[in-house]
């Protein structure tokens, strides 16, 4: 007959109780994480498929210590910004010494010169106009959308035509903005053109604004369909609005706390900057 826990020697009983108390503090299904703070964290998960996710608490961006930024071009010797940064390594070199890049990923689709093909705003300057044209490819799988935030750090994901109206009437004043497509989740509904039975699977990355006010930046580590990727944001991460950023060879993540540092070349990048006093 197996021994009861209450008949174990005192030293062994203590060890068992400590182990039980530790396991009780671990969230069910938690993935690998080397850095979990009140403000942000990055984790690797295996369910419902393999993916890495970096989460920012919604209130963190009101703290001057943290800022979400877009990066595209670097200054040349004359002070002009004209050459794309291309890689996370170049971005790291370009940062001032008091700033740390906590994590970053590619921030949207680009052309053959690594210029963004959609609406792009960096520090209040419009670098590319809102793209409402019809066309082929994922970007034009309508509805597409824009991730944008104001100077106060309030982040939103808005369908492109809806944002166009907000820009015209002055209700939207982006400090940063990046347009991509398709939308993955729109007001808690999966994109109407996604097929649950699709066999078109690729590596994909995207971002969601979630019901608890947090942001979730997700990079799939396994090929998935659009429907599977959107379902992750809506059902597992509770993000009523989510935007596809890119996929395949363009999907890139820098998250050193979980040993992710892609060496790919890309256009605009998005990153969480931590400024130390």
FENVEN-V193320 format. One record per residue. RES is the residue in one small letter. NEAR is the number of other C-alpha atoms within 8 Angstrom. Layout:
BEGIN
RES&NEAR ; RES&NEAR
END
This chain:
BEGIN
x&2 ; x&3 ; x&6 ; x&6 ; x&6 ; x&5 ; x&6 ; x&9 ; x&6 ; x&6 ; x&6 ; x&8 ; x&11 ; x&8 ; x&8 ; x&8 ; x&8 ; x&8 ; x&8 ; x&8 ; x&8 ; x&8 ; x&7 ; x&7 ; x&6 ; x&7 ; x&6 ; x&4 ; x&6 ; x&7 ; x&8 ; x&8 ; x&11 ; x&8 ; x&7 ; x&8 ; x&6 ; x&5 ; x&8 ; x&11 ; x&11 ; x&15 ; x&12 ; x&12 ; x&13 ; x&8 ; x&6 ; x&5 ; x&9 ; x&11 ; x&12 ; x&12 ; x&12 ; x&13 ; x&11 ; x&11 ; x&12 ; x&10 ; x&8 ; x&10 ; x&13 ; x&8 ; x&8 ; x&7 ; x&7 ; x&12 ; x&11 ; x&10 ; x&10 ; x&12 ; x&11 ; x&10 ; x&9 ; x&11 ; x&10 ; x&9 ; x&5 ; x&5 ; x&6 ; x&8 ; x&8 ; x&8 ; x&8 ; x&10 ; x&12 ; x&12 ; x&10 ; x&12 ; x&7 ; x&9 ; x&10 ; x&8 ; x&6 ; x&7 ; x&8 ; x&5 ; x&5 ; x&7 ; x&10 ; x&10 ; x&10 ; x&10 ; x&12 ; x&13 ; x&11 ; x&15 ; x&12 ; x&14 ; x&12 ; x&12 ; x&8 ; x&5 ; x&5 ; x&11 ; x&10 ; x&13 ; x&9 ; x&13 ; x&15 ; x&14 ; x&14 ; x&13 ; x&6 ; x&8 ; x&7 ; x&9 ; x&8 ; x&10 ; x&8 ; x&10 ; x&7 ; x&6 ; x&5 ; x&5 ; x&5 ; x&7 ; x&6 ; x&7 ; x&11 ; x&13 ; x&10 ; x&8 ; x&11 ; x&15 ; x&14 ; x&15 ; x&12 ; x&13 ; x&13 ; x&11 ; x&7 ; x&7 ; x&10 ; x&9 ; x&9 ; x&8 ; x&13 ; x&11 ; x&12 ; x&13 ; x&7 ; x&8 ; x&11 ; x&9 ; x&8 ; x&10 ; x&10 ; x&7 ; x&7 ; x&7 ; x&7 ; x&8 ; x&7 ; x&11 ; x&13 ; x&14 ; x&14 ; x&13 ; x&14 ; x&16 ; x&15 ; x&15 ; x&16 ; x&13 ; x&16 ; x&12 ; x&6 ; x&9 ; x&9 ; x&12 ; x&12 ; x&5 ; x&4 ; x&9 ; x&7 ; x&6 ; x&4 ; x&9 ; x&5 ; x&6 ; x&9 ; x&10 ; x&14 ; x&15 ; x&14 ; x&12 ; x&12 ; x&14 ; x&15 ; x&13 ; x&8 ; x&5 ; x&9 ; x&11 ; x&12 ; x&13 ; x&11 ; x&11 ; x&14 ; x&13 ; x&9 ; x&9 ; x&9 ; x&12 ; x&11 ; x&10 ; x&11 ; x&9 ; x&11 ; x&13 ; x&10 ; x&10 ; x&14 ; x&15 ; x&8 ; x&7 ; x&9 ; x&9 ; x&14 ; x&15 ; x&16 ; x&16 ; x&18 ; x&13 ; x&14 ; x&14 ; x&10 ; x&8 ; x&7 ; x&10 ; x&13 ; x&12 ; x&12 ; x&11 ; x&13 ; x&9 ; x&9 ; x&11 ; x&6 ; x&9 ; x&9 ; x&8 ; x&8 ; x&9 ; x&7 ; x&11 ; x&16 ; x&15 ; x&13 ; x&12 ; x&13 ; x&12 ; x&13 ; x&11 ; x&10 ; x&7 ; x&3
END
